[in-house]
Amino acid sequence: MVAVVVIAGCGGYVPLYRIDREAIAEQHGGRGSGESAVPGRDENHVTMAVEAAELAVERAAVDELDAVVSASITDPFAEHGIAAHVAYRLGATGEVRTADFRASGRAGTDALAFARDFVRARDGTVLVVAADVLPVEPGHDDEPYAGAGAGAAVLVPDAEEPAATITAVGEATTGFVERHRLHDGVATGGDGRFEREAGFGPAVSAAIERSGVDDPDRAVVAAHDARMASGAVEDASHESTFGSVGYAGAASYYLDLAHCLEEADAGESVVAVAYGPGGADAVALETGTTADVGLTVAEQLDSKEYVTYAKHLEYRERTEYTGVTVA
Amino acid sequence: MSGPRYHRPKRQDQRLVAFECQSCGWVSYPERKRTCKGCSAAPAEYEEVQLQERGEIKTFVVQHYLPDDIETPQPVAIVDVPQVGDGEPARIYGLLAESELDELEVGREVEARFRELFDDGDRPINSFKFAVPRGEK
């Protein structure tokens, strides 16, 4: 069995469009700071996943994939999936394992842990990809922070110049649920303070402790509440795209991870945590070198166009073809 | 070939596979035309070729009146897409995405972007559009 698993390549995808949170505040009152990513009208979970996956695969410089694993908490399909379609686009068909992880912000690390186990058991190459578009309801508290994006990582047993080495995965399944969401609906947040004290805190601290990380240089903490996440790891540089992208579900984990690995020097220690209904996971990493291929997350954050409030709503909705209107 | 309408061209749509006439080198895309438009060979003998994910605008027009699921104004272009390796480029009719009108001109290099072209009921049909490279925006 392979002992150590490395991330050969990692990449993020941030859609071009943004909504200024001030523009949302103008509609519904209050104040807004920062911005959130809005998918193009012709983008969906599979197309965004492919954007991130192609970048990660190119950076990893791998020829074949043995498994493609996806994570998403907003895929609108009950039957359809993401992984197999990304695999087809990348030419990874035939004897290729696929899996789609769902239902919790923790899906990103569920997928990563599965991929790591797959690499160790079968000495294979695994692409993990996450894509999400958070639904909005006009005037809802979460509307300014509903993000969109995708991120991906390629895991292999070994690489000459890996982007990072995974040294451990700490798991903390608690069964705790406060924030929850029905299909096609917006989230019911519940009591934020209760969630922080009874759910987030115990799960994240247990997961980090089990990962064995001590005093990391950098931290990624993907959760629906940026303020809650920012206090999770003391004395580490928090790498977060929340202020520019919003909460992008399982994709936030990979966007933040890609951003962290692109910004870090080789040899730094990182703990990358994902929290969601049911618990948290903490992945311990040592950074390597990210290949200078494609656009970094930071470059994509700079490359943007603002849309109006109306477009922000319209672009997130699936358009139903109704034929040519007769005037 | 029989089968559901949107299954048949899936390799062309998602992997940019095209068909090169073995008599004259003309490239058929996305369909495998029975009669070669380059040399009129019928039935033409083709070999599959792989296209690059980039191309050059040969001409374009801006559409203002289209079905509701296409946002207007929508620039559409004839794009020459080179093969991976030697051979003639495929001349493709493509939609342009995320491109401002003042960014477009004949001779402009564009990159292929995987996007939802339309839907078949609930099911999105994904294929390629073309766009000004994101890094140049």
Interface residues (C-beta under 8 A of the other chain):
Chain A: L16 G40 R41 D42 E43 N44 V46 T47 V50 E51 F77 H80 H85 Y88 R89 G91 L295 E299 Q300 S303 E305 R318 T319 E320 Y321 T322 G323 V324 T325
Chain B: K10 Q14 R15 P67 D68 D69 E71 A97 E98 R113 F114 R115 E116 L117 F118 D119 D122 R123 P124 N126 K129 R134 G135 K137
